[in-house]
């Protein structure tokens, strides 16, 4: 399929009888996994106008704020890749032009599609990494494969996070639920371990839930999260190898951030499965070295490639399965 536009952005789409998936050229974001039956895209679309990150400037676009996150926020949508940084840069890195979550979120990608398959590839010049993502539609599943190549002659420690963010109309205040098989949980705001959160409902009252990280059950080979929206009667899930992404970070924004560009208008629910437990600078990530005895980042050896696979699905449902192992037939991890 040829290049198209999505909310004013350059994009490429693939579709089958059940789903349409759209990927933005700049930033490489998966902007929609549209369920054709309901017309609902469960992924988050910001309430502010979106622009190509290459056109952003601090002086010309004060409506996106004025810090290291502003360029990212000018163009972010849906499922965002964080590589090789997950979180904010250091003060020195920000002064040198590094953005929150790193280059992967803002550089241009070469995006092409044929049949039910789409490929997005980019080179990150600062990190000296080459990245390629392929996705293929398989009924109600989206099968992802990713490869990161280290172009440098030295081993490279990286964060690697699938920053999946859900939004309205799929996310409904006081109604939408998520479930995941987690072993231990940690609250960033409280800076302490909290009770393991296997089941949670998006809050009704205006609030920001901050950020909690969850160690996926180490007794399972496959990890996943499920999210259910009673209004649209849709069940959404991502499945992955726990060894690839041992952590699930969860954050919620419910009309509480008043600074630009949020302006108290956003509802978002981030489900961020990751090689790292917390969004933080690379310096802090390496110093932390993990949590609960689990590793907190990955190594990409010199002049080498690392590949992994995961999948997503969107399907009709009347409730969130009480047994998280009882996934709809054919929708388990590939």
N, C-alpha and C positions, 0 to 999 in steps of 0.2 A: 504494500500500500504506500502511496506517495505521501510526502510531507503534508501536514495539515496545520490547523491552528486550534488551540485550546485555551479559552479565556484570554485571547490575545497573544498567546505564546506559540512559538514554533514547536511542533510536536509531530509524532508519528504514532499511528494506531494499528492494532491488529484486532480481529474479532472473529467469533464463531456464532453459532445460533444462541448461545447462552450469555456470553460475556463480551465486553469490549475493554481492551487495555490500552491506555494512552501514556506515552513516555515523552517528557519534555526534552528538547534538544539541549538547551542550556541548563546545567545542573543535573540532567539525567533522571529527574524525579519521575516515579510512577505516579501520575496525577490521577488516574482513575482505574478502577476495576469495576466497571459498570455492570450491574445485573440488568439485563435487557427486559426481563419479565416485570420488574417493579420500576425500572428507571432510576434506581438508587445506586449511587456511587458511595460506598462506605468510607472512602478515604477523605481526608480533610482538605478542603479548599478554603484558604484564608478569606476573611471578610473584606480585606483591602485589595485594591488593584494590584495585579502582578506585572512585573516587568522583567525583561531579560537581564540577568546579572551583569552582562557585559556593558549595559547602558547605565548602570548605577554609578552615582558619585555622591559623596557625603554632602557636598555643597548644593547639588542639584536636586537631591531627594531627601530633605529633612523629615518627610512624612514617615520614613522607615526608622526613625531614631538616629542616633549618632554614636555608635559604638561598633565593636567588632562583630556584632550579630546582624547589623543593619543590611549588609549586602546579601546575606543569606535570606533574611526575612523578605527582601524585595522580590524574591523569586521562588520561595519554597512552596511545595505542595505535596500532599499525600505521603508516599513512601520515599524517604530520603536516605541516601547512602552517606554514612560518616566514615571516612577513610582518608588519611591514616590518623586522624584526630577525632575524638569523641568528646566534645565539650569545648570550653573556651581556651583560646591561646593564652600564653603568658603575657604579661605586660609588654615585654620586649618583642614578642612575636606579633602582638597586635599593632605595635608601633611600626613594625616592618611590613604590615599589610595583611597578615594572616587573619582569616575569618573564623568564627565559631564553626566547629565540625569540619574544618579543613577545606581543601580545594575541591574535593569530590562533589560538594554541594553547589558549586558555582561555575565550574569550567564548562566549556562546550563539549558535547559528545558527538561522535559520528553515529547516527541512528539510522538503521535500515530495517525493512520488513519484507518478508516474502511468505505468502500463505498464512499459516497460523503462528509463525515464528518472528521474533524481533531481536535485533542485536544492537547494543549500545556500547561504545568503546571510547576511551579517553586516556590521555597521558597527563599525569600530575607533575608538572615540571619542578616544583619545589621539593616534593617528597621523592621524586625520581622513581615513580611507580607507573606502570601501565595497567589499566583495568579494562575488563570486558565482562559484560553481563548479557546472557542470552535468556530469553523467556519463550516459552511455548505453551499455547493453549491446548488443554486436554479436557474437553467437556467443561465442567465447572471448576477445574483446577488450572492454576498458572504455575508452570514448572520453571524454576529459576536455576541457572548455573552461573557461577562467577569465578573469574580467574584474576589474581593479582600477580603481576610480574615485577620483581625488584630489578631495576635497571642499573643499580649502583654496585660497585665491587665490594660492598660491605653488607653484613647482615643488618636487617632493619626491624626494629620493634614497632608494631602498629596497633592501633585500635581499629576494629572492624565491626560496624554496627549497622543493622537494618532498622532505621528510624521510621517505623510504620506509625503513622498518625491517622486516627479515625476522627470523623467529624459529622456534623448534621447533614442530612436528616437521620443518618444511621444512629448517631449518638443523641440520645434523648435524656434530658435531665431527670434524675430519679428513676430511670427505667432500664437503660442499656446496661448489660452485665458482661463481665468477662470471667473466664476461668482458665487456670493454668496449673500444671502439676509442679509446684515449687516445694523446695525443702526448707529453705530459710529465707528470711526477709530482713531488709535493713532500710531505715528511714534516713535519707540524707539530711532533712531538716532537723530531725531529732538527734542525729549523729549517734544512733544506737540500733541494735537489733530489735525488731518488733516481731509479733506473732506472724507466722507464715501466712501469707494472704493468697489462698487458692481461689477465692471467689470474692468479687467486689462489684458493687453497683455504682454507676456514675452519680455523683451527688446532685441533689435537687437545688439546694441553696447555692448562691454565688460563692465560689471559693476557689482557691488554688491548692490542689492537693500536694504540691511540691513534687518530690521525686522519691520513689522507693525502688530498690533493686532486689531482685529475687534470684536465688540460686536454684536453677532447675534441678529436679529430682535426679541425683547421680545414679540411681538404680535403673533409670530408663535410658535406652539408647537414643530414642527420639524425644524431642521436646516440642511443645506447641502452646499456643493460646487460642482460645475460642472467645468470640464476642457475639452477643445476641441482641438484636433490636426488636422489641415487641411491636413497635409501630409499623415497621416495614416487613416484619416476619422474615428476617434474614439472619443467617448464621454465617459468620466470617471467621476464618482461621488461617494461621500460618503454622507450618510444621518444619522442623529442621533437626539436624544431628546435634545432640546436646554437646558433643565434644567440640563442635565448631563454634557454637554460641552457648556457653554455659549460663549466661545471665539474661534475665528479662527485666529491663527498666520500665517503670510505669510512671507517667506523669499526667496530670489533668489540669486543664485551665477552664474555669467556669466563670467568665465575666469578671475576673478579679485584677488582671493586669491593666493598669490605667495609662501606662506610658505608650508612646508611639512605637509601632503601628497598631498595638493591641487595642488601646482606647476603650477597654472594658467591653468589647464587642464579641470576643471569641469564645467558642466552645471547642476544645480539642482533647483528645485522649490518646496519648502516645503509648505504643506497645513496642519497645525497642529491644529486640533480641541481639545479643552483643557478645564480643570477646572480652569486654571490660565491664566491671560492675557499676561504675559511676561516670558521669560526664565531668571530665576534668582535664587539665593540661597534660601534655605528654610527660612533663617532669614529675607531676603528681602521680600519674598513672604508674610510672616505673618505680617511684618511691614506694607506693602502696603495694605493688607486686601482687595484688589480688585481695581476696576476702574469703573468710570461712574455709581457708585451706585450698581454695580453687584459684587457678591462674587468672590474672587480670589483663593480659594482652597477648598478642601473637608475635612470633618472629617470622619474617620472610627472609630466607637465606640469600646471600649475595648471588646475583645473576640467576635467580631461580623463580619458579612459579608455584603458587598455591591455589588450588581450586576447591570449590565446595558447591553443594546443591541444597535447595530448600524449595518449598512450595506454598502456595496460597490457595484458598478456595472461598467461594461465595455461593450459598445455596439457600433455598427456602426452608424454613423451620417454624415450629410453633412454640418452641421453648429452648432454653439452654439445656443441653443434656446433663442430667444429674450425675451420670457416670462419665467422667471426661474421657474414658477409653472408648465410649460408645460413639465414635465419630460416624457420620453418615457413610454408607457403603461406598467404597472406592475413593474416599477422600483422605486416607491415611498418608503418612509420609511416603514419598517415592522411594 
